[in-house]
Amino acid sequence: MKIVLGRLILVGVVFLALIIISFHVLNLDTFLGWFLALVAAVLLWLFTGEDKIGFILYLTSRGRLRKDIKVFFKSHQGNSLSNLEGKLKKRLRSFFNKKELDVGFINSATSEECVALMLAMQNQRFPFDYSNNLALSDFKNIARNASKNIFYRDILLAGSLDGINYKNHEEIGKINDNKYDIGNELKEQSDRSFINRLMAADKDEVILFSTTSQISSDIIKIITNHHEKISKVSFFICSPFIIKDSAIESMFSEYNNPSFATPVMQFIQNGDGSINTQLDAVRRVLKITSSITNLVNISSDKGIEIEINLFKRKYPGLKVKLLKKSKFLQIQPGNLTYANNLYRFGVESDSSKLISDVYNSIVKYRNSAELVEQLSLTTSGITEFQNKVLSELTLWLLEHGVTHEDIKANKKELIRTVDDIEASKWLDSIERVICVTRENIQVNLELNQVDLDDILKVRVGNQKGNSIFVGETSNGIPFHITVAMLFIYDGKILVIKKSDPAYDHKYSVVAGHLENGESPRSALLREVKEELGMTLIDFKFLSKEIGVKDLCRYGLNLHDWYIFYSDGYIDIDSIEFDSSEIESVEWISLHELNNIRDKFTQGSSLILKKLGYVNE
């Protein structure tokens, strides 16, 4: 109705203006003046139809979007990439909530808009509204167009090299970056270029960085066929020890992107298309194990020295092929959260200074014991290594509720993706151990949500109303029940800062008191909704801590804690919290908790100590 009224007013004003111009300026005769004014009014009415106005407004808002993106890029100036991502997420969310991202936008997007999309979409399944018709090919178009942007290439290259503590950005700017291949095209081009340089080498040291993927059969063939050119291979890959080290779980960020940005055949998926995190972890561990086994066998067969280095905490965000003596370097940045090969671009250099500096950075990085573990493996020790990896993986699967039926149902897909003749034997071992363990254990290692409501039901007697539940111990001492939610993602924990003076503005995990008539699960759902304004879906019961002596604002200093856990990512910029209770919401590194343990509420501090996140 407003648009129709606006059109009537606009057409009426223009019609009168044309009449005045026709009669008093152009001195046209009466009929011609009225005729021209009427024709113009009709054309204006047709042109300003609702769809036309919407299109004009869209073009106007698109122009503002492009201008804002340029401003964000210009003001970045080497600041934290996460700060830029936050601005872009917020701006694009505002734009696409009015008109969804679709093929039309992508096909007409500038390279700056594609860069903004790449940064804003990462690490969120639904960053903003987008068309259900978008496909992986559309994501590749975004990635390919973004990779042509110098700003994007520079910040990704600099960010990747920061992962190995190389910070000479001036030298980075000299790298030859004329090629815009991504995905499979990049792999083929970079392998060809590497072979050509290796052919001219003489007993050279090769450095290779990989992620959790099996080192490609093409690289294995290159090393095998040209072994006489190589004296040593220094190979870096994520640690396959999934409990001892955190590198594999840090790669789970690849699962938290829009569905059209996720390759269908690369990960192990559920029937609904979502990623099966636990079974895909099996794929990753076995592919790494396969890579290491293949390299050890090549070392034995061809007499090449093999040095294997494991990323312990996380993958540093880049792939590298380096020939030390021949002065040849390939870098493929991969420090965003998408499946890496879908958006990587490659750069090459033969600069002696750059290569020497990067090599020295790699050596220092390799010698950082907290970041990298060096393996000393021979063919005689490879079986023991495999058994250790499989044992730890099996324990991790048991802890995460995976059954032998799950392994059996996905065995063919796992064998296909691992692509190793030994994969079937490894999976049989895992399946057998899980089956035997579950048959002989007396309690569930994992509880589903139906179990939780029943097993964790608090018997509240005759107490009614919405007041805080108060129980009594066998000695008649009153106590409360607290439910807590630990959000842990990518080595960080989500914390809230209390604004309530009773808690002295200290940090806390998301937690609250159980009310009469509630189960811990229902209390948890209520607390998360109240504190973070979100509906909790994917979470697990972690543990119950009885008799925790922490003083709450209601005066009791004895609490039973029911603790739950989620490893899903939360965009804190999208959280709408009650400022009367919460001052801020933050992600804090788990490694920093010891340094700020005195800044937590008494209850949260005690629970973090009991769970091993904070030392005594």
Stockholm file with secondary structure:
# STOCKHOLM 1.0

chainA/1-616         MKIVLGRLILVGVVFLALIIISFHVLNLDTFLGWFLALVAAVLLWLFTGEDKIGFILYLTSRGRLRKDIKVFFKSHQGNSLSNLEGKLKKRLRSFFNKKELDVGFINSATSEECVALMLAMQNQRFPFDYSNNLALSDFKNIARNASKNIFYRDILLAGSLDGINYKNHEEIGKINDNKYDIGNELKEQSDRSFINRLMAADKDEVILFSTTSQISSDIIKIITNHHEKISKVSFFICSPFIIKDSAIESMFSEYNNPSFATPVMQFIQNGDGSINTQLDAVRRVLKITSSITNLVNISSDKGIEIEINLFKRKYPGLKVKLLKKSKFLQIQPGNLTYANNLYRFGVESDSSKLISDVYNSIVKYRNSAELVEQLSLTTSGITEFQNKVLSELTLWLLEHGVTHEDIKANKKELIRTVDDIEASKWLDSIERVICVTRENIQVNLELNQVDLDDILKVRVGNQKGNSIFVGETSNGIPFHITVAMLFIYDGKILVIKKSDPAYDHKYSVVAGHLENGESPRSALLREVKEELGMTLIDFKFLSKEIGVKDLCRYGLNLHDWYIFYSDGYIDIDSIEFDSSEIESVEWISLHELNNIRDKFTQGSSLILKKLGYVNE
#=GR chainA/1-616 SS CHHHHHHHHHHHHHHHHHHHIIIIISCCCHHHHHHHHHHHHHHHHHHTCHHHHHHHHHHHHHHHHHHHHHHHHHHHTTCCHHHHHHHHHHHHHHHHTTSCBCHHHHHHCCHHHHHHHHHHHTTCSCSSCBCTTCCHHHHHHHHHHHTTCHHHHHHHHHHHHHTTTCCCHHHHTTSBCCCCCCHHHHHHHHHHHHHHHHHTCSSEEEEEECCSSCCCHHHHHHHHHTGGGEEEEEEEEECSCTTTCCHHHHGGGGGSSCGGGSCTTTSCBCTTSCBCHHHHHHHHHHHHHHHHHHHHHHHHHHCCEEEEEEESSCCCSEEEEEETTTTEEEEEECCSSSCGGGTCCCEEECCHHHHHHHHHHHHHHHTCTTTEEEECCCTTTHHHHHHHHHHHHHHHHHHTTCCHHHHHHTHHHHHHHHCCTTHHHHHHHHHHHHHHHHHHCSSCSSCCHHHHHHHTCCCCTTCCSSSBCCEECTTSCEEEEEEEEEEEETTEEEEEEECCGGGTTCEECEEEECBTTCCHHHHHHHHHHHHHSCCCCSCEEEEEEEEECCCCTTSCCCEEEEEEEECCCCCGGGCCCCTTTEEEEEEEEGGGGGGGGGGBCHHHHHHHHHTTSSCC
#=GC SS_cons         CHHHHHHHHHHHHHHHHHHHIIIIISCCCHHHHHHHHHHHHHHHHHHTCHHHHHHHHHHHHHHHHHHHHHHHHHHHTTCCHHHHHHHHHHHHHHHHTTSCBCHHHHHHCCHHHHHHHHHHHTTCSCSSCBCTTCCHHHHHHHHHHHTTCHHHHHHHHHHHHHTTTCCCHHHHTTSBCCCCCCHHHHHHHHHHHHHHHHHTCSSEEEEEECCSSCCCHHHHHHHHHTGGGEEEEEEEEECSCTTTCCHHHHGGGGGSSCGGGSCTTTSCBCTTSCBCHHHHHHHHHHHHHHHHHHHHHHHHHHCCEEEEEEESSCCCSEEEEEETTTTEEEEEECCSSSCGGGTCCCEEECCHHHHHHHHHHHHHHHTCTTTEEEECCCTTTHHHHHHHHHHHHHHHHHHTTCCHHHHHHTHHHHHHHHCCTTHHHHHHHHHHHHHHHHHHCSSCSSCCHHHHHHHTCCCCTTCCSSSBCCEECTTSCEEEEEEEEEEEETTEEEEEEECCGGGTTCEECEEEECBTTCCHHHHHHHHHHHHHSCCCCSCEEEEEEEEECCCCTTSCCCEEEEEEEECCCCCGGGCCCCTTTEEEEEEEEGGGGGGGGGGBCHHHHHHHHHTTSSCC
//
